[in-house]
Each structure stands twice: as C-alpha cells, then as structure tokens.
Amino acid sequence: MGIFSKKQKKPVKPPRNPVKKAVAVGPRHSSAHPVIGCVLVLLGVLCAVAFLTYHPAQDTLLPSFQPEQSTSGAFRNPVGILGGTASLVCFQFMGLASALIPIFVGLAAYLCFARKAYCLSLSKFFFMALSVLSAAALAAQLQALGGYPTTALFPNGLGGTLGEVLFNRLLDPLLGNVGSLSVLAAVYVL
C-alpha cells in the first residue's frame, strides 16, 4: 500500500453511556416475602411467649430432663407441651442465650418484610449461631465469677451445657478469665 492508497476505516463504536452504567450498579432490591415474614413473626412470638412463661414444673415431651415434675397440671405453658419442651431444651443447652433466639427470628422477619431478604444468607445464620454460642459462654463465665448457684429454671447453669463446655472446659483453662472474656466479647460483637 502506498501513500495515496485509501485505507478502510474501522467502524467507530459509540461511546458507552455513563448514566446507563450507573443505573446498573444501583442498590439491590428483592421482592418482599410476606409469607415467610409472617411465619417468622409467628415463630418468634411463640418462642418469646414460651420462654417468658416457662416454669420448670410444666408438662413436656421429655420428662426425664425436667428437674421438677408436676402432675397437677397447674403449670401449663400457653404455647402447649411443644412450647414447654422447646423452652426446656433451650434453657438446658443454651441457658440465658436462648433469649437471643426470638430476637434473631424477629430480625429475619423484618428483613423479609423490608425487601432485604437477600441479606439472609447462610453466613448470617452462621454468625447468629456463633453469637448465641458466645453469649452462652459469657453467661457461664458470669456464673463462674459471680458464684451464682444453679436454679430449677437453669439446672445446667446460666450458660447451659454449651456455655459450660465452652467456658469451663475449653476457654478458661487455655486463656483464663480475662482472655476468654476478651475472645467471647469480640466474637459476640462480631
């Protein structure tokens, strides 16, 4: 090709529209999930009522786990035998940390109603469970440092079985009181 030959011009692509690109990166919205939200609200309210009205002498499906047993029927959970059993299991295994369960269920219901259900990922549930575990261990540490005796409501201590295992058998021998308090508070806040 010489100096005077004609070169073919490449077709010029129109420039991208920057406004169109900004719209594509906008905030995420998911549709509301009212059915899931209503189920979660119902579950959270039932858990809260069952936990708040629990008495150790209530009828449950697991009578061998009960510290007190009553045959008079005077102590009846408003949620029924299932509510009494769920309260018994949660209080024995997680202690005071069971109070976080209705709170986390209510938070999940709020996210379903607020069109932010995409925020409910598996990692959120993992961190909620980790928060409950660390709260149980913190309650066990509170009982160990304060010298609180076990009661009929919390027969395995304020931290339940999980808190007792995490604090008394794992963290306290390894890190001591201050180190385990630091680790548990950091994990709980996380």
MIPADREN-922322 format. One line per field, with one value per atom (N, C-alpha, C): residue in one letter; residue number from 1; atom name; x, y, z. Coordinates in nm, 4 decimals. Atoms other than C-alpha are relative to their C-alpha. Example, Ala and Ser with C-alpha at 12.3 -4.5 7.8 and 13.67 -1.06 7.14 Angstrom:
2
res = [A/A/A/S/S/S]
n = [1/1/1/2/2/2]
atom = [N/CA/C/N/CA/C]
px = [0.0890/1.2300/0.0900/-0.0820/1.3670/-0.0770]
py = [-0.1190/-0.4500/0.1200/-0.1190/-0.1060/0.1090]
pz = [0.0000/0.7800/0.0000/-0.0060/0.7140/0.0730]
This chain:
190
res = [M/M/M/G/G/G/I/I/I/F/F/F/S/S/S/K/K/K/K/K/K/Q/Q/Q/K/K/K/K/K/K/P/P/P/V/V/V/K/K/K/P/P/P/P/P/P/R/R/R/N/N/N/P/P/P/V/V/V/K/K/K/K/K/K/A/A/A/V/V/V/A/A/A/V/V/V/G/G/G/P/P/P/R/R/R/H/H/H/S/S/S/S/S/S/A/A/A/H/H/H/P/P/P/V/V/V/I/I/I/G/G/G/C/C/C/V/V/V/L/L/L/V/V/V/L/L/L/L/L/L/G/G/G/V/V/V/L/L/L/C/C/C/A/A/A/V/V/V/A/A/A/F/F/F/L/L/L/T/T/T/Y/Y/Y/H/H/H/P/P/P/A/A/A/Q/Q/Q/D/D/D/T/T/T/L/L/L/L/L/L/P/P/P/S/S/S/F/F/F/Q/Q/Q/P/P/P/E/E/E/Q/Q/Q/S/S/S/T/T/T/S/S/S/G/G/G/A/A/A/F/F/F/R/R/R/N/N/N/P/P/P/V/V/V/G/G/G/I/I/I/L/L/L/G/G/G/G/G/G/T/T/T/A/A/A/S/S/S/L/L/L/V/V/V/C/C/C/F/F/F/Q/Q/Q/F/F/F/M/M/M/G/G/G/L/L/L/A/A/A/S/S/S/A/A/A/L/L/L/I/I/I/P/P/P/I/I/I/F/F/F/V/V/V/G/G/G/L/L/L/A/A/A/A/A/A/Y/Y/Y/L/L/L/C/C/C/F/F/F/A/A/A/R/R/R/K/K/K/A/A/A/Y/Y/Y/C/C/C/L/L/L/S/S/S/L/L/L/S/S/S/K/K/K/F/F/F/F/F/F/F/F/F/M/M/M/A/A/A/L/L/L/S/S/S/V/V/V/L/L/L/S/S/S/A/A/A/A/A/A/A/A/A/L/L/L/A/A/A/A/A/A/Q/Q/Q/L/L/L/Q/Q/Q/A/A/A/L/L/L/G/G/G/G/G/G/Y/Y/Y/P/P/P/T/T/T/T/T/T/A/A/A/L/L/L/F/F/F/P/P/P/N/N/N/G/G/G/L/L/L/G/G/G/G/G/G/T/T/T/L/L/L/G/G/G/E/E/E/V/V/V/L/L/L/F/F/F/N/N/N/R/R/R/L/L/L/L/L/L/D/D/D/P/P/P/L/L/L/L/L/L/G/G/G/N/N/N/V/V/V/G/G/G/S/S/S/L/L/L/S/S/S/V/V/V/L/L/L/A/A/A/A/A/A/V/V/V/Y/Y/Y/V/V/V/L/L/L]
n = [1/1/1/2/2/2/3/3/3/4/4/4/5/5/5/6/6/6/7/7/7/8/8/8/9/9/9/10/10/10/11/11/11/12/12/12/13/13/13/14/14/14/15/15/15/16/16/16/17/17/17/18/18/18/19/19/19/20/20/20/21/21/21/22/22/22/23/23/23/24/24/24/25/25/25/26/26/26/27/27/27/28/28/28/29/29/29/30/30/30/31/31/31/32/32/32/33/33/33/34/34/34/35/35/35/36/36/36/37/37/37/38/38/38/39/39/39/40/40/40/41/41/41/42/42/42/43/43/43/44/44/44/45/45/45/46/46/46/47/47/47/48/48/48/49/49/49/50/50/50/51/51/51/52/52/52/53/53/53/54/54/54/55/55/55/56/56/56/57/57/57/58/58/58/59/59/59/60/60/60/61/61/61/62/62/62/63/63/63/64/64/64/65/65/65/66/66/66/67/67/67/68/68/68/69/69/69/70/70/70/71/71/71/72/72/72/73/73/73/74/74/74/75/75/75/76/76/76/77/77/77/78/78/78/79/79/79/80/80/80/81/81/81/82/82/82/83/83/83/84/84/84/85/85/85/86/86/86/87/87/87/88/88/88/89/89/89/90/90/90/91/91/91/92/92/92/93/93/93/94/94/94/95/95/95/96/96/96/97/97/97/98/98/98/99/99/99/100/100/100/101/101/101/102/102/102/103/103/103/104/104/104/105/105/105/106/106/106/107/107/107/108/108/108/109/109/109/110/110/110/111/111/111/112/112/112/113/113/113/114/114/114/115/115/115/116/116/116/117/117/117/118/118/118/119/119/119/120/120/120/121/121/121/122/122/122/123/123/123/124/124/124/125/125/125/126/126/126/127/127/127/128/128/128/129/129/129/130/130/130/131/131/131/132/132/132/133/133/133/134/134/134/135/135/135/136/136/136/137/137/137/138/138/138/139/139/139/140/140/140/141/141/141/142/142/142/143/143/143/144/144/144/145/145/145/146/146/146/147/147/147/148/148/148/149/149/149/150/150/150/151/151/151/152/152/152/153/153/153/154/154/154/155/155/155/156/156/156/157/157/157/158/158/158/159/159/159/160/160/160/161/161/161/162/162/162/163/163/163/164/164/164/165/165/165/166/166/166/167/167/167/168/168/168/169/169/169/170/170/170/171/171/171/172/172/172/173/173/173/174/174/174/175/175/175/176/176/176/177/177/177/178/178/178/179/179/179/180/180/180/181/181/181/182/182/182/183/183/183/184/184/184/185/185/185/186/186/186/187/187/187/188/188/188/189/189/189/190/190/190]
atom = [N/CA/C/N/CA/C/N/CA/C/N/CA/C/N/CA/C/N/CA/C/N/CA/C/N/CA/C/N/CA/C/N/CA/C/N/CA/C/N/CA/C/N/CA/C/N/CA/C/N/CA/C/N/CA/C/N/CA/C/N/CA/C/N/CA/C/N/CA/C/N/CA/C/N/CA/C/N/CA/C/N/CA/C/N/CA/C/N/CA/C/N/CA/C/N/CA/C/N/CA/C/N/CA/C/N/CA/C/N/CA/C/N/CA/C/N/CA/C/N/CA/C/N/CA/C/N/CA/C/N/CA/C/N/CA/C/N/CA/C/N/CA/C/N/CA/C/N/CA/C/N/CA/C/N/CA/C/N/CA/C/N/CA/C/N/CA/C/N/CA/C/N/CA/C/N/CA/C/N/CA/C/N/CA/C/N/CA/C/N/CA/C/N/CA/C/N/CA/C/N/CA/C/N/CA/C/N/CA/C/N/CA/C/N/CA/C/N/CA/C/N/CA/C/N/CA/C/N/CA/C/N/CA/C/N/CA/C/N/CA/C/N/CA/C/N/CA/C/N/CA/C/N/CA/C/N/CA/C/N/CA/C/N/CA/C/N/CA/C/N/CA/C/N/CA/C/N/CA/C/N/CA/C/N/CA/C/N/CA/C/N/CA/C/N/CA/C/N/CA/C/N/CA/C/N/CA/C/N/CA/C/N/CA/C/N/CA/C/N/CA/C/N/CA/C/N/CA/C/N/CA/C/N/CA/C/N/CA/C/N/CA/C/N/CA/C/N/CA/C/N/CA/C/N/CA/C/N/CA/C/N/CA/C/N/CA/C/N/CA/C/N/CA/C/N/CA/C/N/CA/C/N/CA/C/N/CA/C/N/CA/C/N/CA/C/N/CA/C/N/CA/C/N/CA/C/N/CA/C/N/CA/C/N/CA/C/N/CA/C/N/CA/C/N/CA/C/N/CA/C/N/CA/C/N/CA/C/N/CA/C/N/CA/C/N/CA/C/N/CA/C/N/CA/C/N/CA/C/N/CA/C/N/CA/C/N/CA/C/N/CA/C/N/CA/C/N/CA/C/N/CA/C/N/CA/C/N/CA/C/N/CA/C/N/CA/C/N/CA/C/N/CA/C/N/CA/C/N/CA/C/N/CA/C/N/CA/C/N/CA/C/N/CA/C/N/CA/C/N/CA/C/N/CA/C/N/CA/C/N/CA/C/N/CA/C/N/CA/C/N/CA/C/N/CA/C/N/CA/C/N/CA/C/N/CA/C/N/CA/C/N/CA/C/N/CA/C/N/CA/C/N/CA/C/N/CA/C/N/CA/C/N/CA/C/N/CA/C/N/CA/C/N/CA/C/N/CA/C/N/CA/C/N/CA/C/N/CA/C/N/CA/C/N/CA/C/N/CA/C/N/CA/C/N/CA/C/N/CA/C/N/CA/C/N/CA/C/N/CA/C/N/CA/C/N/CA/C/N/CA/C/N/CA/C]
px = [0.0845/0.0000/0.0889/-0.0798/0.1310/-0.0577/0.0406/0.0929/-0.1379/0.1254/-0.2005/-0.1125/0.1073/-0.3972/-0.0971/0.1038/-0.7181/-0.0057/0.0145/-0.7322/-0.1469/0.1374/-1.0542/-0.0061/0.0168/-1.1729/-0.0793/0.0735/-1.2806/-0.1241/0.1205/-1.6347/0.0222/-0.0177/-1.6350/-0.1199/0.1076/-1.8321/-0.0429/0.0439/-2.0468/0.0472/-0.0470/-1.9160/-0.1129/0.0990/-2.0871/-0.0647/0.0733/-2.3486/0.0309/-0.0350/-2.2151/-0.1213/0.1199/-2.5653/-0.0582/0.0536/-2.6761/0.0825/-0.0854/-2.3778/-0.0282/0.0277/-2.4612/-0.1309/0.1275/-2.8159/0.0182/-0.0205/-2.6879/0.0640/-0.0669/-2.4882/-0.0821/0.0844/-2.7787/-0.0202/0.0208/-2.8937/-0.0795/0.0699/-3.0136/-0.1361/0.1341/-3.3802/-0.0496/0.0654/-3.5528/-0.1473/0.1417/-3.9192/-0.0250/0.0348/-4.0836/-0.0479/0.0440/-4.1508/-0.0963/0.0902/-4.4611/-0.0400/0.0394/-4.5478/0.1096/-0.1119/-4.2015/0.0107/-0.0048/-4.2058/-0.1069/0.1081/-4.5437/0.0292/-0.0355/-4.4233/0.1087/-0.1076/-4.1098/-0.0504/0.0582/-4.3103/-0.0765/0.0750/-4.5406/0.0950/-0.0965/-4.2436/0.0721/-0.0668/-4.0668/-0.0892/0.0937/-4.3758/-0.0272/0.0232/-4.4453/0.1209/-0.1208/-4.0825/0.0097/-0.0093/-4.0901/-0.1027/0.1033/-4.4188/0.0355/-0.0365/-4.2988/0.1157/-0.1151/-3.9693/-0.0377/0.0344/-4.1231/-0.0921/0.0964/-4.3938/0.0426/-0.0461/-4.1812/0.0195/-0.0230/-4.1806/0.0535/-0.0607/-3.9686/-0.0964/0.0931/-4.2721/-0.1041/0.0977/-4.4582/0.0135/-0.0018/-4.5523/0.0796/-0.0798/-4.3051/0.0010/-0.0148/-4.2336/0.1220/-0.1216/-3.9041/0.0002/0.0083/-3.9943/0.1296/-0.1237/-3.6565/0.1000/-0.0897/-3.4820/-0.0457/0.0554/-3.7047/0.0538/-0.0437/-3.5650/-0.1177/0.1212/-3.9179/-0.1107/0.1120/-4.2222/-0.1275/0.1278/-4.5822/-0.1067/0.1109/-4.8866/-0.1322/0.1252/-5.1406/-0.0482/0.0409/-5.1417/-0.0176/0.0157/-5.1369/0.0947/-0.0962/-4.8297/-0.0130/0.0181/-4.9200/0.0521/-0.0546/-4.7278/-0.1094/0.1025/-4.9555/0.0215/-0.0273/-4.7846/-0.0221/0.0293/-4.8610/0.1215/-0.1077/-4.6452/0.1221/-0.1126/-4.4325/0.0782/-0.0667/-4.3570/0.0771/-0.0704/-4.2665/0.1237/-0.1146/-4.0389/0.1092/-0.0997/-3.8669/0.0699/-0.0592/-3.8134/0.0960/-0.0833/-3.6757/0.1321/-0.1205/-3.4305/0.0907/-0.0813/-3.3154/0.0640/-0.0557/-3.2705/0.1064/-0.1004/-3.0789/0.1259/-0.1179/-2.8491/0.0648/-0.0571/-2.8061/-0.0152/0.0161/-2.9160/-0.0615/0.0524/-2.9733/0.0120/-0.0180/-2.8524/-0.1213/0.1211/-3.1857/-0.0878/0.0784/-3.3324/0.0336/-0.0371/-3.1475/-0.0757/0.0668/-3.3438/-0.1218/0.1118/-3.6728/0.0450/-0.0501/-3.4697/0.0522/-0.0542/-3.2866/-0.1089/0.1118/-3.6068/-0.0787/0.0669/-3.7711/0.0804/-0.0850/-3.4736/-0.0129/0.0167/-3.5074/-0.1370/0.1333/-3.8808/0.0001/-0.0094/-3.8053/0.0675/-0.0697/-3.5615/-0.0877/0.0924/-3.8280/-0.1042/0.0999/-4.0804/0.0614/-0.0642/-3.8306/0.0649/-0.0527/-3.7464/0.1520/-0.1435/-3.3982/0.0259/-0.0144/-3.4406/0.1290/-0.1277/-3.1245/0.1098/-0.0986/-2.9384/0.0026/0.0050/-3.0436/0.0772/-0.0835/-2.7550/0.0392/-0.0441/-2.6065/0.1012/-0.0988/-2.3267/-0.0683/0.0728/-2.5801/-0.0469/0.0459/-2.7273/0.1170/-0.1194/-2.3774/0.0439/-0.0415/-2.2913/-0.1035/0.1014/-2.6246/0.0236/-0.0278/-2.5440/0.1276/-0.1242/-2.1914/-0.0249/0.0351/-2.3391/-0.0716/0.0706/-2.5702/0.0996/-0.1009/-2.2761/0.0871/-0.0853/-2.0597/-0.0790/0.0823/-2.3495/-0.0189/0.0111/-2.3929/0.1287/-0.1272/-2.0233/0.0200/-0.0088/-2.0370/-0.0882/0.0872/-2.3305/0.0616/-0.0687/-2.1330/0.1156/-0.1082/-1.8400/-0.0562/0.0647/-2.0737/-0.0360/0.0350/-2.1959/0.1247/-0.1221/-1.8437/0.0651/-0.0639/-1.7130/-0.0874/0.0906/-2.0217/-0.0390/0.0358/-2.0710/-0.1485/0.1441/-2.4378/-0.0297/0.0332/-2.5927/-0.0938/0.0950/-2.7870/-0.1400/0.1393/-3.1632/-0.0800/0.0854/-3.4536/-0.0265/0.0216/-3.5002/0.1209/-0.1244/-3.1358/0.0778/-0.0647/-3.0339/0.1449/-0.1377/-2.7123/0.0795/-0.0694/-2.6135/-0.0573/0.0505/-2.6767/0.0389/-0.0436/-2.4861/-0.0462/0.0444/-2.6428/0.1181/-0.1038/-2.4491/0.1046/-0.0952/-2.2927/0.0923/-0.0820/-2.1717/0.0972/-0.0874/-2.0320/0.1156/-0.1065/-1.8382/0.0951/-0.0861/-1.7128/0.0874/-0.0787/-1.6044/0.0823/-0.0693/-1.5193/0.0995/-0.0878/-1.3610/0.0918/-0.0829/-1.2170/0.0734/-0.0628/-1.1553/0.0682/-0.0595/-1.0886/0.1347/-0.1332/-0.8064/0.1047/-0.0960/-0.6474/0.0353/-0.0210/-0.6918/-0.0196/0.0299/-0.8007/-0.1243/0.1224/-1.0803/0.0044/-0.0076/-0.9594/0.0109/-0.0159/-0.8512/-0.1273/0.1246/-1.1728/-0.1087/0.0960/-1.3785/0.0259/-0.0347/-1.1929/-0.0409/0.0335/-1.2361/-0.1515/0.1442/-1.6022/-0.0711/0.0621/-1.6912/0.0254/-0.0290/-1.5166/-0.0831/0.0807/-1.6959/-0.1474/0.1386/-2.0303/-0.0315/0.0216/-1.9923/0.0123/-0.0193/-1.8777/-0.1302]
py = [-0.1168/0.0000/0.1227/-0.1207/0.3293/0.1144/-0.1199/0.6788/0.0447/-0.0510/0.7555/-0.1026/0.0987/0.4367/0.0310/-0.0265/0.4539/-0.1144/0.0992/0.2768/-0.0086/0.0156/0.1335/0.0379/-0.0430/0.2961/-0.1048/0.0915/0.0795/0.0718/-0.0666/0.1430/0.0430/-0.0564/0.3620/-0.0404/0.0375/0.2244/0.1233/-0.1152/0.4784/-0.0180/0.0109/0.5594/-0.0479/0.0477/0.3978/0.1177/-0.1020/0.5977/-0.0164/0.0161/0.6626/-0.0036/0.0010/0.7195/-0.1407/0.1348/0.3765/-0.0938/0.0828/0.2197/0.0239/-0.0313/0.3966/-0.0633/0.0606/0.2633/-0.1487/0.1431/-0.0919/-0.0342/0.0276/-0.0587/0.0510/-0.0549/0.0753/-0.0983/0.0859/-0.0685/-0.1252/0.1249/-0.4262/0.0034/0.0115/-0.4794/-0.1399/0.1275/-0.8070/0.0196/-0.0127/-0.8654/-0.0363/0.0310/-0.8783/-0.1452/0.1376/-1.2220/0.0000/-0.0150/-1.1646/-0.1322/0.1278/-1.5317/-0.0498/0.0418/-1.6167/0.0932/-0.0959/-1.2974/-0.0275/0.0301/-1.3873/-0.1271/0.1242/-1.7394/0.0279/-0.0321/-1.5968/0.0842/-0.0782/-1.3408/-0.0916/0.0946/-1.6177/-0.0872/0.0832/-1.8371/0.0785/-0.0829/-1.5517/0.0324/-0.0311/-1.4564/-0.1246/0.1233/-1.8189/-0.0371/0.0269/-1.8657/0.0945/-0.0981/-1.5463/-0.0306/0.0313/-1.6403/-0.1279/0.1261/-1.9953/0.0196/-0.0232/-1.8715/0.0837/-0.0887/-1.5962/-0.0649/0.0618/-1.8169/-0.1394/0.1350/-2.1273/-0.0128/0.0373/-2.2910/-0.1432/0.1328/-2.5990/-0.1165/0.1088/-2.7993/-0.0204/0.0150/-2.7694/-0.1367/0.1256/-3.0744/0.0169/-0.0018/-3.1509/-0.1395/0.1288/-3.4274/-0.0766/0.0616/-3.5001/0.0047/-0.0091/-3.5673/-0.0416/0.0422/-3.7280/0.1148/-0.1144/-3.3924/0.1043/-0.1018/-3.1990/-0.0137/0.0061/-3.1052/-0.0139/0.0104/-3.0731/-0.0558/0.0533/-3.2678/0.0218/-0.0276/-3.1826/-0.0847/0.0772/-3.3996/0.0743/-0.0726/-3.1372/0.0737/-0.0736/-2.9588/0.1481/-0.1417/-2.6204/0.0854/-0.0730/-2.5173/-0.0478/0.0346/-2.5172/0.1152/-0.1025/-2.3313/0.0452/-0.0469/-2.1091/-0.0506/0.0517/-2.2473/-0.1510/0.1426/-2.6010/-0.0814/0.0906/-2.9038/0.0231/-0.0263/-2.8216/0.1245/-0.1196/-2.4742/-0.0264/0.0370/-2.6199/-0.0833/0.0829/-2.8756/0.0835/-0.0862/-2.6149/0.0884/-0.0822/-2.3929/-0.0819/0.0870/-2.6820/-0.0311/0.0358/-2.7859/0.1217/-0.1210/-2.4287/0.0459/-0.0452/-2.3388/-0.0956/0.0938/-2.6569/0.0031/0.0053/-2.6401/0.1356/-0.1323/-2.2625/0.0989/-0.0885/-2.1046/0.1336/-0.1352/-1.7285/0.0407/-0.0351/-1.7141/-0.0365/0.0325/-1.8647/0.1208/-0.1226/-1.5158/0.0652/-0.0571/-1.4271/-0.0639/0.0705/-1.6793/0.0776/-0.0788/-1.4806/0.1324/-0.1258/-1.1643/-0.0217/0.0272/-1.3184/-0.0424/0.0367/-1.4696/0.1255/-0.1270/-1.1255/0.0835/-0.0711/-0.9717/-0.0590/0.0640/-1.2267/0.0333/-0.0373/-1.1489/0.1435/-0.1394/-0.7765/0.0098/-0.0044/-0.8379/-0.0527/0.0501/-1.0370/0.1053/-0.1025/-0.7546/0.1253/-0.1231/-0.4770/-0.0161/0.0262/-0.6212/-0.0130/0.0236/-0.7113/-0.1471/0.1427/-1.0887/-0.0555/0.0471/-1.1200/0.0067/-0.0086/-1.0289/-0.1265/0.1228/-1.3600/-0.1104/0.1027/-1.5698/-0.1021/0.1037/-1.8793/0.0542/-0.0576/-1.6707/0.0782/-0.0712/-1.4557/-0.0977/0.0985/-1.7654/-0.0603/0.0493/-1.8905/0.0975/-0.0987/-1.5643/0.0163/-0.0015/-1.5678/-0.1163/0.1157/-1.9176/0.0221/-0.0303/-1.8052/0.1006/-0.0985/-1.5120/-0.0669/0.0718/-1.7446/-0.0839/0.0799/-1.9741/0.0860/-0.0859/-1.6879/0.0616/-0.0515/-1.5449/-0.1068/0.1082/-1.8858/-0.0129/0.0083/-1.8963/0.1211/-0.1187/-1.5388/-0.0149/0.0227/-1.6359/-0.1018/0.0973/-1.9365/0.0666/-0.0715/-1.7054/0.0902/-0.0830/-1.4678/-0.0836/0.0858/-1.7567/-0.0460/0.0471/-1.8818/0.1111/-0.1102/-1.5398/0.0534/-0.0536/-1.4332/-0.1003/0.1020/-1.7628/-0.0241/0.0220/-1.7873/-0.1501/0.1432/-2.1255/-0.0340/0.0431/-2.3286/0.0030/-0.0064/-2.2948/-0.1052/0.0946/-2.5076/0.0466/-0.0523/-2.2775/-0.0263/0.0269/-2.3169/-0.1091/0.1059/-2.6578/-0.0259/0.0183/-2.6656/0.1296/-0.1271/-2.3108/0.1058/-0.1118/-1.9687/-0.0130/0.0182/-2.0675/-0.1297/0.1281/-2.4088/-0.0943/0.0989/-2.7123/0.0536/-0.0540/-2.5358/0.1036/-0.1014/-2.2414/-0.0593/0.0645/-2.4674/-0.0699/0.0691/-2.6734/0.1013/-0.0986/-2.3693/0.0756/-0.0820/-2.1681/-0.0846/0.0706/-2.4094/-0.1049/0.1080/-2.6840/0.0382/-0.0356/-2.5019/0.1322/-0.1322/-2.1297/0.0347/-0.0375/-2.0884/-0.0679/0.0586/-2.3453/0.0540/-0.0485/-2.2052/0.1471/-0.1444/-1.8289/0.0693/-0.0645/-1.7612/0.0868/-0.0804/-1.5250/0.1195/-0.1214/-1.2083/-0.0336/0.0377/-1.3777/-0.0558/0.0562/-1.5741/0.1057/-0.1101/-1.2632/0.0832/-0.0785/-1.0745/-0.0715/0.0770/-1.3519/-0.0108/0.0173/-1.4124/0.1312/-0.1296/-1.0423/0.0386/-0.0325/-0.9980/-0.0857/0.0880/-1.2986/0.0389/-0.0387/-1.1841/0.1275/-0.1263/-0.8341/-0.0193/0.0276/-0.9754/-0.0355]
pz = [0.0000/0.0000/0.0000/0.0140/-0.0933/0.0784/-0.0713/0.0296/-0.0443/0.0538/-0.1964/0.0011/-0.0018/-0.1374/0.1150/-0.1004/0.0562/0.1009/-0.1057/0.3910/0.0375/-0.0459/0.5058/0.1472/-0.1380/0.8213/0.0768/-0.0864/1.1070/0.0499/-0.0515/1.2201/0.1458/-0.1336/1.5286/0.0855/-0.0921/1.8236/0.0769/-0.0797/2.0004/0.1445/-0.1393/2.3495/0.0910/-0.0968/2.6448/0.0709/-0.0729/2.8192/0.1496/-0.1417/3.1735/0.0913/-0.0824/3.3074/0.0042/0.0054/3.1943/0.0877/-0.0826/3.3680/0.1486/-0.1400/3.6956/0.0455/-0.0358/3.6872/0.0261/-0.0154/3.6570/0.1345/-0.1253/3.9792/0.1186/-0.1058/4.1857/0.1137/-0.1162/4.5166/-0.0351/0.0244/4.5283/0.0673/-0.0559/4.5809/-0.0289/0.0231/4.6261/0.0318/-0.0286/4.6383/0.1457/-0.1389/4.9753/0.0078/-0.0232/5.1168/0.1187/-0.1142/5.3274/0.0649/-0.0596/5.3749/0.0948/-0.0848/5.5074/0.1203/-0.1100/5.7151/0.1047/-0.0948/5.8710/0.0788/-0.0695/5.9529/0.1038/-0.0941/6.1142/0.1178/-0.1098/6.3158/0.0944/-0.0832/6.4377/0.0818/-0.0707/6.5279/0.1099/-0.0993/6.7081/0.1183/-0.1089/6.9090/0.0840/-0.0753/7.0024/0.0864/-0.0788/7.1135/0.1185/-0.1092/7.3178/0.1094/-0.0997/7.4887/0.0755/-0.0660/7.5562/0.0972/-0.0876/7.7033/0.1220/-0.1109/7.9153/0.1026/-0.0923/8.0666/0.0440/-0.0357/8.1196/0.1506/-0.1393/8.4602/-0.0009/0.0051/8.5367/0.0254/-0.0295/8.6525/-0.1105/0.1076/8.3204/-0.0670/0.0733/8.1194/-0.1293/0.1226/7.8395/-0.0610/0.0660/7.5938/0.0512/-0.0527/7.7747/0.1527/-0.1467/8.1395/0.0705/-0.0666/8.2118/0.0129/-0.0086/8.1515/0.1020/-0.0884/8.3902/0.1411/-0.1389/8.7298/0.0967/-0.0827/8.8748/-0.0872/0.0753/8.7698/0.0789/-0.0642/8.8385/-0.0668/0.0560/8.7940/0.0142/-0.0235/8.8975/-0.1233/0.1195/8.5617/0.0247/-0.0308/8.7368/-0.0844/0.0818/8.5382/-0.1435/0.1407/8.1720/-0.0836/0.0879/7.9049/-0.0967/0.0932/7.6911/-0.1432/0.1347/7.3789/-0.0036/-0.0043/7.4924/0.0394/-0.0374/7.5518/-0.0889/0.0904/7.2477/0.0433/-0.0503/7.3857/0.1276/-0.1219/7.7238/-0.0293/0.0364/7.5609/-0.0650/0.0648/7.3411/0.1026/-0.1056/7.6456/0.0856/-0.0813/7.8493/-0.0706/0.0757/7.5761/-0.0161/0.0187/7.5048/0.1300/-0.1270/7.8725/0.0532/-0.0484/7.9476/-0.0859/0.0869/7.6446/-0.0240/0.0290/7.5942/0.1141/-0.1145/7.9218/-0.0379/0.0261/7.9109/-0.1470/0.1409/7.5497/-0.0842/0.0754/7.4438/-0.0239/0.0199/7.4771/-0.1335/0.1299/7.1564/-0.1159/0.1100/6.9504/-0.0504/0.0536/6.9328/-0.0616/0.0560/6.8677/-0.1421/0.1334/6.5718/-0.0983/0.0878/6.4344/-0.0396/0.0316/6.4573/-0.0984/0.0958/6.2759/-0.1398/0.1303/5.9966/-0.0599/0.0488/5.9722/-0.0508/0.0448/5.9486/-0.1369/0.1287/5.6638/-0.1131/0.1031/5.4780/-0.0370/0.0277/5.5114/-0.0618/0.0464/5.4344/-0.1378/0.1347/5.0914/0.0013/-0.0096/5.2081/0.0307/-0.0276/5.2125/-0.0583/0.0544/5.0021/0.1055/-0.1089/5.3231/0.0844/-0.0797/5.4788/-0.0709/0.0612/5.3605/0.1054/-0.0916/5.5134/0.0998/-0.0915/5.6619/0.1121/-0.1060/5.8536/0.1077/-0.0966/6.0144/0.0771/-0.0683/6.0943/0.1086/-0.0996/6.2710/0.1113/-0.1061/6.4570/0.0972/-0.0851/6.5857/0.0815/-0.0711/6.6762/0.1127/-0.1021/6.8676/0.1177/-0.1064/7.0629/0.0810/-0.0708/7.1462/0.0911/-0.0826/7.2686/0.1153/-0.1100/7.4734/0.1080/-0.0980/7.6388/0.0807/-0.0718/7.7238/0.0915/-0.0862/7.8575/0.1241/-0.1150/8.0805/0.0959/-0.0857/8.2068/0.0742/-0.0674/8.2825/0.1095/-0.1016/8.4667/0.1224/-0.1122/8.6788/0.0757/-0.0665/8.7486/0.0814/-0.0720/8.8503/0.1132/-0.1016/9.0439/0.1063/-0.0974/9.2213/0.0115/-0.0032/9.1286/0.0003/-0.0009/9.2142/-0.1156/0.1034/8.9617/0.0584/-0.0432/8.9792/-0.0757/0.0706/8.8675/-0.1428/0.1347/8.5689/-0.0889/0.0723/8.4630/0.0746/-0.0783/8.6017/-0.0403/0.0442/8.3962/0.0066/-0.0148/8.4871/-0.0929/0.0813/8.3323/-0.1465/0.1382/8.0188/-0.0614/0.0507/7.9836/-0.0209/0.0256/7.8729/-0.0955/0.0980/7.5753/0.0620/-0.0646/7.7800/0.0992/-0.0971/8.0485/-0.0703/0.0750/7.7940/-0.0624/0.0658/7.6037/0.0988/-0.0927/7.9049/0.0960/-0.1077/8.1866/-0.0492/0.0452/7.9788/-0.1142/0.1156/7.6776/0.0194/-0.0021/7.7185/0.1315/-0.1282/8.0905/0.0240/-0.0188/8.1061/-0.0979/0.0996/7.7885/0.0161/0.0020/7.8234/0.1339/-0.1271/8.1798/-0.0113/-0.0027/8.2796/-0.0946/0.0810/8.1079/-0.1487/0.1408/7.7843/-0.0588/0.0527/7.7487/-0.0087/0.0094/7.8262/-0.1250/0.1190/7.5524/-0.1277/0.1198/7.2962/-0.0163/0.0091/7.3785/-0.0316/0.0299/7.3745/-0.1451/0.1397/7.0387/-0.0950/0.0854/6.8885/0.0088/-0.0161/7.0311/-0.0780/0.0711/6.8867/-0.1507/0.1425/6.5542/-0.0634]
